[in-house]
Amino acid sequence: MGYGDIMNKIKIKEIILFCTVVFVFLTFELIYLFLGVDFNTITSKDYILITLSKYFVIILFLLIYYKKYLVSKWKDFIKNFKYYFIISFKDWLTGFLIMIVSNSIIVNIVGSVGENEEAVQGLINAIPFIALIMTTFLAPFVEEMIFRKSLQDCFNNKTFYMIMSGFIFGLIHTFGGPLIEYLYIIPYGALGFMFAHTINKTDNIYCTIMMHMLHNGFLTLIAILV
């Protein structure tokens, strides 16, 4: 095996792209820190606006970079919608049930819900309508394009891809919290793993974007109403 073959298997370009987008996703707020914004004193409304700006910047980049891919997969998604929906729903339901059971067990161990859930609930309480848009439409598109599509491009092995997609997806949702709360990687990771499984079967990112939107929208509406 030559040097070129090795580099092709490693997929350097795809890995660099994935790491770059994740870095921006996690550290976008640093821009506002440099501008003098104090995150300890800003209101929930201001934080939502900052978060929205992050999503719009990343979405713009993803739309430009993956334009041809998104157009071709959309046509395929519409053509095979019924078939894709059945597959996607089954995988989502499996991941969701695992998520509920594992989350219930971990709450009893930790003694509270994760910081990510508390933060989301705070945003929902502050500006319900904007939070609904952000969690139902913006976040699912960004997260699926990064943690499913972009990450898929980095690996040839489908099983390893599912494991890494679940683990990284779970890690992102627990990142920065107390060590004990990293147990929540399990419920988040279960959903991420099953979404990656959907991608392996359908090879269409709109399948998981659809289910991610329905998942987040359903939970956000319950949080608003309750």
Buried (B, 14 or more C-beta within 10 A) or exposed (E): EEEEEEEEEEBEEBBEBBEEBBEBBEEBBEBBEEEEBEEEEEEBEBBBBBBBBBBEBBBEBBEEBBEEBBEEBEEBBEEBBEEBBEBBBBBBEBBBEBBEEBBEEBBEEBEEBBBBBEEBBEBBEBBBEBBBBBBBBBBBBBBBBBBBBBBBBBBEEBEEBBBBBBBBBBBBBBBEBEEEBBBBBBBBBBBBBBBBBBBBBBEBBBBBBBBBBBBBBEBBBEBEEE
